[in-house]
Amino acid sequence: MEEGYHVVNVDYPSRKKKIARLAEIAVGGGLELCRENNSSPINFVTHSLGGILVRQFYKNHPPENVKRVVMLGPPNNGSEVVDNIKNIPGYKLLNGPAGMQLGTGETDVPKSLGAVNFELGIIAGTKSINLILSLFLPNPDDGKVSVESAKIEGMCGFVALPVTHPFLMKNELVINEVVYFLSEGAFKNKNAENYCAVVNR
């Protein structure tokens, strides 16, 4: 990557296993690849379920070598979409066991993980191209996750940008904010909420 980071992309069977197992596969596997490259410290940039996997992993492991994490559109408090359609025939087939665990209930995985124990920035989307799913979500939302659901106790920065869920990782505004947060520990956007760092702009 031109910013000087060694990038590891980890594929995982998101539709075949539960969140706890996926966390070990995806996060644990990614860390192993970083160790093989002697990369230290470690930053994470996640999209959607990926953020929950990082939270799940570091609920059970100390984040001793983690510098910063940026989550894009994470359902940190679960998704009302799951609450409303998880019992519809075909939902489990399309979304797998992990998808069944992403509701907003206190016993669903997102809320059961508690506050984060690492330096975290969150980018939420405010545009939707999935108007049907948006009917189940509090506004504003990105078509899969509401802005409010993306937030989590302990986060260091939060910014909402006019991007839809599937395109968060490819949007230039988002990419610029990710790079800035990884470097500075805060977001640059004038509407961002930064809690853990004072940034000169």
N, C-alpha and C positions, 0 to 999 in steps of 0.2 A: 504494500500500500504506500502511496506517495507521502503519507504523513509519517512514515517511518515505523509503522507497526507490522509485526509478523502476524498475519491473519490466518486463523484456523476456522474453517466451516465444517460443522459436524452434522451429518445426516442421522436421523433417528426415526424409528417406526412409530410415528405419532398416532396412528390409528390402531395399533395392535397391543399396546400395553398401558398400564395405569401410570399416573404421574410420578409416583415414587420410583418406579423402575426406569422410566424415561429419564429422570433426573440423573441417575447414576450412569446411564448410557451416554447421554448427550453432554452433560457438564463434566462428569468424570472422564469421559473419553476425550473431550476437548482439552482438559487439563493435562492429560497424559501426552497429547501431541505437543502442547506447549513445553512441557518438561523435556521432551525429546529434542526440542529446538533451543533449549536453555533460555526460554523467554521468561522474563521476570521484570516487574510485577505483571499481574494479569488484569486485563480489562475485559468486560463482557458488553456486547451490544446484542440485544435480543429483540425478537418480534413476537408479539402475542403470547402464545403458550410458552415460548422460550423464557419469558420473564418469570413465570410460575415455576419452571424447572430450576432456575437459578435459586429462587427463594426456597424451594423444597430441598435442594442440595445443601444449601448453607444453613438450613435448620438443623442438619445433622453433622455438619463439618465446620470447623472454624475457618473464617475467611482470611487466613493468615497471609496469603500472598495476593489478595485482591486489592487493586488500587481503586478502580471505579467501574460502575455498571450503568449503562443507559438502556432503558426499556422503551420499546416502541409499541404503543397500543396494548399494554398488558391488562388482562382482566384481573387486576389485583384484589378486587372485591367480588369477583365472579361476574357472570353475565346473565342479565335477565332473559336473554334469548334462550339460554340453556334451561332456565326455570320453566319457560313457556313451551318449548318444543322438544325437550329431551324424551318425552314419552310418545312422540309421533313415530309411527313405523318408519324405519329406515334411518332415523337419526343416529342410533348407535352404530349402525353399519358404516355410515359416512364419517362419523367423528370418533369412533372407537371408545374404549374404556376411559381414556383421559378426558374426552369430550363430555362424558357423563359426570365428571367430577368438578366441572367448572361453574356450577350454580352459585347463587348468592347466599345460600344458607350458612349458618354458623358451623355446620358440620361438613360443608363442602370444602375442598382443599384450599382455595384461595384465602378464605377468612381464617382457616385453622392454622395458617403458617405464622400469623402474628407480624410484628414490626420487623423491618429489615435490619440487618446487622453489618451493613457495608455502605459505602458512599454511593448513593443512587440518584440518578436523574431520570425523569420520566417525560416522554413526549407523547401526547394524546392527539388524536385526529378529531376534527370537527365537521368533516364533510362525509356524506354517505352516498354510495351508488346502489346500495341495497335498501330500497325504501320499505320493503316488506319487513326485513329484520329490524329496521329502525323503529317500526311501530311498537316493538317490545321494549325499546330502550328510552331512558330519560334523555331529553335533549340537553346539550348537544352531544352528538355521538359520531362514530366513524363508520357505522354500519354493522359493527360487531361488538364494540365496547363503548360505553359512555365515558365522557370526560371524568365524571366523578368516580366511576369505578376504577379508573386507571390509577388513582392516587393511593398512597399507602403511608402508614405511620413510619417515620424515620427517614423519609426521602429528603434529599438535599436540594433538589431542584425540580421544577415542574413547568412545562410550557405546553399550551394547546395551539396547534397549527392547522390551517385549512387544508387538510389532507385526508384521504379516505384510507381505511384499514389496509387493503391489499397493497397499497403503493407507498406506505410510510417509509420503507427501507430504500426506495428508489428516488425519493423526492429531494431535490437539491437543498431546499430550506432545512429539511430534517437532517440531511447529511452534515450540513454546516454546523448545526446545533450539536450534533453528536460529537464531532471533532472538537468543538470548543469545550464541551463539558469534559471530555476525556483529558483535555489539557489543563483546564482551569478549575474544574470542580463546580461550575455554575453554567447556566445558559446565558447566551448573549442577547436574545430577543428582548425588546423593551417591555413586553408583556409577561415575561417569565417571572416565576416566583422562585427566588433563591434563598435558602435557609441556612446553608452551612459554610458559605464562602462570600467574601466581599470582593467583587471584581471591578477593576478599573476599566471603564468603557470609553 
